[in-house]
Amino acid sequence: MYISIVFLPFLAAILSGIFGRSLGVKGVYIINITCLCITTLLSFLAFYEVVICNSPVSIELFSWIKSEHLNIGWSFYFDELTVSMLIPVLIVSVLVHLYSIGYMGEDPHQQRFFSYISLFTGLMLVLVTGNNFLVMFLGWEGMLICLKWYNYLNFLFNNCNLFFKQISNKYNKIILNIKKNFFTLAYYSNNNLNDIKDKKRRKLSSYERIGPHNIDIISIIIGSTLGDTHLEKRKKGIGTRIIFEQCSKNVEYLMWFHKYLSIRGYCSESIPKLKKRIKKEGTFFSYRVFSYTFSSLNWLHSMFYYFDKLQNKYVKIIPLNIEEYLTPLALAIWFMDDGSKCGSSAKIATNSFTVKEILFLSKILIEKYSIKSSIVSDGRNKGYCLYIYKCSMPLFSSLIKRYMLPSLYYKLNGY
């Protein structure tokens, strides 16, 4: 019973971490909550035996170091203080697990998250029940590692790109292969290793990609979707990909967009090629960037599109919660996409949106950033644009200029 109190949370962490994809989100919920509840009930039984019946328990599994004058073992001790600490620790852990089911409901990494918090609970129990300083030290350090794990991963992903960039000039092909394999192993560490090695199977299951997506990536996707980018449902609706298109005049901006996504594993590293399309207005030359398909981008597609049964296609709209995601970076991407000079100020092309939607965007700009704007006609039957007032241009420029390409500063009209 006493060994189960310590090791049941580790069992839940191992099952969630290694078999999380096979078990599914609900399976991980059941395993983690069940293991924690059983551990809590066992802690009450331990409290009865140790405190009420006055029967402390000492358990030694094996010896770590055994010499003439030094004998350190992997051992646990359950006395009155220990079992008194176990009950509040486990009750709080169960409540945290239950709360996380709703709080993390839309997160794409729920299996990994529950694996970490169960591991954290197990290490906390090791710290509480350890019978010597070495066991207690391992429990304490393990807790700190669990708390800092995401920070370590963020540091790793943010800095390894710089490392590869500095040495890739001389060994370009070798480094690109190492980099590609490194990110594949890092992002898919919970997958079956055979799937990682098998490129064909990985391509067939590309819609299973689930990120990660930080706030900058989300801002760029949302900012460009307000402009010319399209979000396309693929694999019979299982995943979504980004289609970013620019005319041949904006090739520098498109190449920057492609590079930003490719070095983060969102699209192929192959340079986009110039495509020719014939329209009613004449020949149109453009570049296109296609991202990989991500199931974790479906929520963005649901935000920006609704299915029109009359037209039998998806129609882009302005989401009602766009204010939450309209960061300065998203504003900059939107302006680089569809912004231009207009007299002594600037405007943003919003021709595909309705007047009501453009008014809604104008209201968000004034409420969130104190940027004054209005609607102006873009010509007969060409829709309307969002005109930024001249008095708001200094503030608007200060918000977005640091994110813009220098070659596109001219759109700010000198501000």
C-alpha positions as CSV (number, residue, x, y, z in Angstrom):
1,M,0.0,0.0,0.0
2,Y,2.7,2.5,1.0
3,I,4.7,1.8,-2.2
4,S,1.6,2.4,-4.2
5,I,1.1,5.8,-2.6
6,V,4.4,7.0,-4.0
7,F,4.5,5.3,-7.4
8,L,0.9,5.5,-8.7
9,P,1.4,9.1,-9.8
10,F,4.5,8.0,-11.7
11,L,2.5,5.3,-13.4
12,A,0.0,7.8,-14.5
13,A,2.7,10.1,-15.8
14,I,4.4,7.3,-17.8
15,L,1.1,6.1,-19.4
16,S,0.1,9.7,-20.3
17,G,3.5,10.6,-21.7
18,I,4.3,7.5,-23.7
19,F,0.9,6.2,-24.7
20,G,-0.9,9.6,-24.6
21,R,-1.8,9.5,-28.4
22,S,-3.1,6.0,-28.2
23,L,-5.1,6.6,-25.1
24,G,-6.6,9.9,-26.3
25,V,-7.5,12.9,-24.2
26,K,-10.4,11.2,-22.3
27,G,-8.2,8.1,-21.6
28,V,-5.5,10.3,-20.1
29,Y,-8.1,12.1,-18.0
30,I,-9.4,8.8,-16.6
31,I,-6.0,7.3,-15.9
32,N,-4.6,10.4,-14.1
33,I,-7.7,11.1,-12.0
34,T,-8.1,7.4,-11.1
35,C,-4.5,7.0,-10.0
36,L,-4.6,10.3,-8.0
37,C,-7.9,9.3,-6.3
38,I,-6.6,5.9,-5.4
39,T,-3.5,7.4,-3.9
40,T,-5.5,9.9,-1.9
41,L,-7.7,7.1,-0.4
42,L,-4.5,5.1,0.4
43,S,-3.1,8.1,2.2
44,F,-6.2,8.2,4.4
45,L,-5.6,4.5,5.3
46,A,-2.0,5.3,6.0
47,F,-3.1,8.1,8.3
48,Y,-5.3,5.7,10.2
49,E,-2.5,3.1,10.6
50,V,0.4,5.5,11.4
51,V,-1.3,8.2,13.4
52,I,-4.3,6.6,15.1
53,C,-2.8,3.1,15.5
54,N,0.7,4.6,16.2
55,S,2.5,2.3,13.7
56,P,5.2,4.2,11.7
57,V,6.4,2.4,8.6
58,S,9.9,2.3,7.1
59,I,10.5,0.8,3.6
60,E,13.8,0.3,1.9
61,L,13.7,-0.9,-1.7
62,F,17.5,-1.2,-2.4
63,S,20.8,0.3,-1.5
64,W,22.4,3.0,-3.6
65,I,25.8,3.2,-1.9
66,K,27.1,0.5,0.4
67,S,30.6,0.6,1.7
68,E,32.3,0.2,5.1
69,H,31.1,3.4,6.8
70,L,28.5,4.6,4.3
71,N,25.2,3.0,3.5
72,I,22.6,5.0,1.5
73,G,19.5,3.3,0.4
74,W,16.4,4.2,-1.6
75,S,14.0,4.2,1.3
76,F,10.8,5.9,2.5
77,Y,9.6,6.6,6.0
78,F,5.9,7.1,6.9
79,D,5.5,8.8,10.3
80,E,2.9,11.1,11.8
81,L,4.3,14.2,10.1
82,T,4.7,12.5,6.7
83,V,1.1,11.1,6.4
84,S,-0.3,14.4,7.7
85,M,1.4,16.1,4.8
86,L,0.4,13.5,2.3
87,I,-3.4,14.2,2.7
88,P,-3.4,17.9,1.8
89,V,-0.8,17.5,-0.9
90,L,-2.9,14.8,-2.7
91,I,-6.2,16.5,-2.2
92,V,-4.8,19.7,-3.8
93,S,-3.3,17.6,-6.6
94,V,-6.6,15.9,-7.3
95,L,-8.4,19.3,-7.4
96,V,-5.7,20.7,-9.8
97,H,-6.2,17.7,-12.1
98,L,-9.9,18.2,-12.1
99,Y,-9.6,21.9,-12.7
100,S,-7.2,21.4,-15.5
101,I,-9.7,19.3,-17.5
102,G,-11.8,22.4,-18.2
103,Y,-8.9,24.9,-18.1
104,M,-6.8,23.0,-20.6
105,G,-9.8,21.9,-22.7
106,E,-8.7,23.6,-25.9
107,D,-5.0,23.0,-25.5
108,P,-3.5,20.6,-28.2
109,H,-0.9,19.2,-25.7
110,Q,-3.2,18.0,-22.9
111,Q,-1.6,14.5,-22.7
112,R,1.8,16.0,-22.2
113,F,0.5,18.5,-19.6
114,F,-1.2,15.8,-17.5
115,S,2.0,13.7,-17.7
116,Y,4.0,16.6,-16.3
117,I,1.6,17.4,-13.4
118,S,1.3,13.8,-12.4
119,L,5.1,13.5,-12.5
120,F,5.3,16.7,-10.4
121,T,2.9,15.1,-7.9
122,G,4.9,11.9,-7.7
123,L,8.2,13.8,-7.1
124,M,6.4,15.9,-4.4
125,L,5.5,12.6,-2.7
126,V,9.2,11.4,-3.0
127,L,10.2,14.7,-1.3
128,V,7.7,14.2,1.6
129,T,8.3,10.5,2.2
130,G,12.1,10.3,1.6
131,N,14.0,8.7,4.4
132,N,17.4,10.4,3.7
133,F,18.7,13.6,2.2
134,L,19.6,12.0,-1.2
135,V,16.0,10.8,-1.9
136,M,14.6,14.1,-0.7
137,F,17.1,16.0,-2.9
138,L,16.0,14.0,-6.0
139,G,12.4,14.8,-5.2
140,W,13.1,18.5,-4.8
141,E,15.2,18.8,-7.9
142,G,12.7,16.7,-10.0
143,M,9.9,19.2,-9.0
144,L,12.0,22.1,-10.1
145,I,12.8,20.4,-13.4
146,C,9.0,19.8,-14.0
147,L,8.3,23.5,-13.3
148,K,11.1,24.7,-15.6
149,W,10.7,22.1,-18.4
150,Y,8.7,24.4,-20.7
151,N,11.2,27.2,-20.2
152,Y,14.0,24.9,-21.1
153,L,12.2,23.8,-24.3
154,N,11.5,27.4,-25.3
155,F,15.1,28.3,-24.7
156,L,16.3,25.4,-26.7
157,F,14.0,26.1,-29.7
158,N,14.8,29.8,-29.7
159,N,18.5,29.5,-29.5
160,C,19.3,26.4,-31.6
161,N,18.2,28.3,-34.8
162,L,20.9,30.9,-34.1
163,F,23.5,28.2,-33.6
164,F,22.6,26.5,-36.9
165,K,22.6,29.8,-38.8
166,Q,26.1,30.7,-37.6
167,I,27.7,27.5,-38.9
168,S,25.5,26.6,-41.8
169,N,27.5,28.7,-44.4
170,K,30.3,26.2,-44.6
171,Y,28.4,22.9,-44.0
172,N,25.0,23.9,-45.3
173,K,23.7,20.6,-46.5
174,I,24.9,18.6,-43.5
175,I,23.6,21.2,-41.0
176,L,20.2,21.4,-42.7
177,N,19.8,17.6,-42.4
178,I,20.8,17.7,-38.7
179,K,18.5,20.6,-38.0
180,K,15.5,18.9,-39.8
181,N,16.0,15.7,-37.8
182,F,16.6,17.5,-34.6
183,F,13.3,19.4,-34.8
184,T,11.4,16.3,-35.9
185,L,12.6,14.4,-32.8
186,A,11.9,17.4,-30.5
187,Y,8.4,18.1,-31.8
188,Y,7.3,14.5,-32.1
189,S,9.1,13.1,-29.0
190,N,5.8,11.5,-27.9
191,N,5.2,9.7,-31.2
192,N,6.3,6.2,-32.1
193,L,10.0,6.3,-33.2
194,N,9.2,4.2,-36.2
195,D,6.8,6.9,-37.4
196,I,9.5,9.5,-37.0
197,K,12.0,7.5,-39.1
198,D,9.5,6.6,-41.7
199,K,9.1,9.7,-44.0
200,K,6.2,8.3,-46.0
201,R,4.1,7.5,-43.0
202,R,4.9,10.9,-41.5
203,K,3.7,12.6,-44.7
204,L,0.5,10.6,-44.7
205,S,-0.2,11.6,-41.1
206,S,0.8,15.3,-41.6
207,Y,-2.6,16.5,-40.4
208,E,-1.7,15.2,-36.9
209,R,0.8,18.0,-36.5
210,I,-0.3,19.9,-33.4
211,G,2.2,22.8,-33.1
212,P,3.5,24.2,-30.9
213,H,2.0,27.7,-31.7
214,N,3.4,30.6,-29.8
215,I,1.7,34.1,-29.7
216,D,3.9,35.4,-32.5
217,I,2.9,32.6,-34.9
218,I,-0.8,33.1,-34.0
219,S,-0.4,36.9,-34.5
220,I,1.2,36.5,-37.9
221,I,-1.5,34.0,-39.1
222,I,-4.3,36.3,-37.8
223,G,-2.8,39.4,-39.2
224,S,-2.2,37.9,-42.7
225,T,-5.7,36.3,-42.6
226,L,-7.2,39.7,-42.2
227,G,-5.4,40.5,-45.4
228,D,-4.7,38.1,-48.3
229,T,-4.0,34.8,-46.6
230,H,-6.5,32.0,-46.8
231,L,-7.0,29.2,-44.3
232,E,-7.9,25.9,-46.1
233,K,-9.5,22.9,-44.6
234,R,-7.8,19.7,-45.7
235,K,-7.8,16.0,-45.2
236,K,-11.6,16.0,-45.1
237,G,-11.7,18.7,-42.5
238,I,-9.2,17.1,-40.1
239,G,-6.5,19.7,-40.5
240,T,-6.0,23.3,-41.7
241,R,-3.2,24.9,-43.7
242,I,-2.1,28.5,-44.4
243,I,-2.1,29.7,-48.1
244,F,-0.2,33.0,-48.3
245,E,-0.1,34.7,-51.7
246,Q,1.5,37.9,-52.9
247,C,2.0,39.5,-56.3
248,S,5.5,39.6,-57.8
249,K,6.0,43.2,-56.6
250,N,5.9,42.1,-53.0
251,V,8.4,39.3,-53.4
252,E,10.7,40.5,-50.5
253,Y,7.8,40.5,-48.0
254,L,6.7,37.0,-49.2
255,M,10.2,35.6,-48.9
256,W,10.4,37.0,-45.3
257,F,7.1,35.4,-44.5
258,H,8.2,32.1,-46.0
259,K,11.5,32.2,-44.1
260,Y,9.8,33.0,-40.8
261,L,7.5,29.9,-41.1
262,S,10.1,27.5,-42.6
263,I,12.8,27.9,-39.9
264,R,10.1,27.1,-37.3
265,G,8.9,24.0,-39.1
266,Y,5.6,25.3,-40.5
267,C,6.4,24.9,-44.2
268,S,8.9,23.5,-46.6
269,E,12.3,25.1,-46.9
270,S,12.0,25.1,-50.7
271,I,11.9,28.7,-52.1
272,P,8.5,29.6,-53.6
273,K,8.5,29.9,-57.3
274,L,6.8,32.5,-59.5
275,K,3.4,31.3,-60.9
276,K,1.4,32.8,-63.8
277,R,-2.3,33.0,-63.6
278,I,-4.6,34.2,-66.3
279,K,-7.6,36.3,-65.1
280,K,-10.2,38.5,-66.8
281,E,-8.1,41.5,-66.0
282,G,-5.1,40.0,-67.6
283,T,-2.0,37.9,-66.7
284,F,-1.2,37.9,-63.0
285,F,2.2,36.8,-61.6
286,S,2.3,35.8,-58.0
287,Y,4.1,33.7,-55.4
288,R,2.4,31.3,-53.0
289,V,3.5,29.8,-49.6
290,F,1.7,26.6,-48.5
291,S,2.2,25.6,-44.9
292,Y,1.9,22.1,-43.6
293,T,-1.5,20.9,-42.4
294,F,-2.1,21.3,-38.6
295,S,-5.1,19.9,-36.8
296,S,-4.4,22.5,-34.1
297,L,-5.2,25.3,-36.6
298,N,-8.8,24.3,-37.0
299,W,-9.9,26.8,-34.4
300,L,-8.5,29.6,-36.5
301,H,-10.4,28.4,-39.5
302,S,-13.6,28.2,-37.4
303,M,-13.0,31.8,-36.3
304,F,-12.6,33.3,-39.7
305,Y,-14.9,31.2,-41.9
306,Y,-18.5,30.1,-42.1
307,F,-19.9,27.7,-44.7
308,D,-22.4,29.4,-47.0
309,K,-24.8,26.8,-48.3
310,L,-26.1,29.0,-51.1
311,Q,-22.6,29.5,-52.5
312,N,-21.5,26.1,-51.4
313,K,-18.2,27.4,-50.0
314,Y,-16.5,28.9,-47.0
315,V,-16.8,32.7,-46.6
316,K,-14.2,34.8,-44.7
317,I,-15.6,36.9,-41.9
318,I,-14.2,39.1,-39.0
319,P,-14.3,37.1,-35.8
320,L,-16.2,38.6,-32.9
321,N,-13.2,37.9,-30.6
322,I,-10.6,39.5,-32.9
323,E,-9.8,42.1,-30.3
324,E,-8.2,39.4,-28.2
325,Y,-5.7,38.5,-30.9
326,L,-5.1,41.8,-32.7
327,T,-1.6,42.4,-31.3
328,P,0.8,45.0,-32.6
329,L,2.5,42.3,-34.6
330,A,-0.8,41.2,-36.1
331,L,-1.5,44.9,-37.0
332,A,1.9,45.1,-38.6
333,I,1.4,42.0,-40.7
334,W,-2.1,43.2,-41.7
335,F,-0.7,46.6,-42.8
336,M,2.2,45.1,-44.7
337,D,-0.3,42.8,-46.4
338,D,-3.0,45.3,-47.4
339,G,-1.9,48.8,-46.2
340,S,-1.0,51.7,-48.5
341,K,-0.5,55.5,-48.5
342,C,-3.7,57.5,-48.8
343,G,-3.2,61.3,-49.2
344,S,-1.3,62.5,-46.1
345,S,-2.3,59.4,-44.1
346,A,-2.7,55.6,-44.8
347,K,-5.4,53.1,-45.4
348,I,-5.9,49.3,-45.1
349,A,-7.8,47.5,-47.9
350,T,-10.8,45.7,-46.4
351,N,-12.8,45.3,-49.6
352,S,-13.9,41.7,-49.0
353,F,-15.6,42.5,-45.7
354,T,-19.0,44.1,-45.0
355,V,-19.5,47.6,-43.8
356,K,-20.6,46.3,-40.4
357,E,-17.4,44.3,-40.1
358,I,-15.2,47.2,-41.0
359,L,-17.0,49.4,-38.5
360,F,-16.4,46.7,-35.9
361,L,-12.6,46.8,-36.7
362,S,-12.6,50.5,-36.5
363,K,-14.2,50.3,-33.1
364,I,-11.6,47.9,-31.9
365,L,-8.7,50.1,-33.0
366,I,-10.1,53.1,-31.1
367,E,-10.9,51.1,-27.9
368,K,-7.8,49.0,-27.8
369,Y,-5.1,51.3,-29.2
370,S,-6.8,54.8,-29.3
371,I,-6.3,54.8,-33.1
372,K,-9.0,56.8,-34.9
373,S,-10.2,55.5,-38.3
374,S,-13.2,55.6,-40.6
375,I,-14.6,53.9,-43.6
376,V,-13.9,55.3,-47.1
377,S,-15.1,54.0,-50.5
378,D,-12.5,52.3,-52.7
379,G,-14.4,53.1,-55.8
380,R,-17.6,52.0,-57.4
381,N,-18.5,48.3,-56.7
382,K,-15.0,47.9,-55.1
383,G,-16.1,47.9,-51.4
384,Y,-14.6,50.0,-48.6
385,C,-11.3,50.6,-47.0
386,L,-10.3,51.5,-43.4
387,Y,-8.8,54.9,-43.4
388,I,-6.4,55.8,-40.5
389,Y,-6.8,59.5,-39.4
390,K,-3.7,61.7,-39.8
391,C,-3.7,62.5,-36.1
392,S,-3.4,58.8,-35.3
393,M,-0.6,58.0,-37.7
394,P,2.3,58.7,-35.2
395,L,0.7,56.4,-32.7
396,F,-0.1,53.8,-35.4
397,S,3.5,54.0,-36.7
398,S,5.0,53.6,-33.2
399,L,3.0,50.4,-32.7
400,I,3.9,48.6,-35.9
401,K,7.0,50.0,-37.4
402,R,9.4,47.9,-35.4
403,Y,7.8,44.7,-36.9
404,M,7.8,45.9,-40.5
405,L,10.3,45.3,-43.2
406,P,12.3,48.5,-43.9
407,S,11.4,48.3,-47.6
408,L,7.7,48.7,-46.7
409,Y,8.2,51.8,-44.5
410,Y,6.9,53.9,-47.4
411,K,3.4,52.7,-46.7
412,L,3.5,54.7,-43.4
413,N,3.7,57.9,-45.5
414,G,6.8,59.2,-43.7
415,Y,5.6,58.6,-40.1
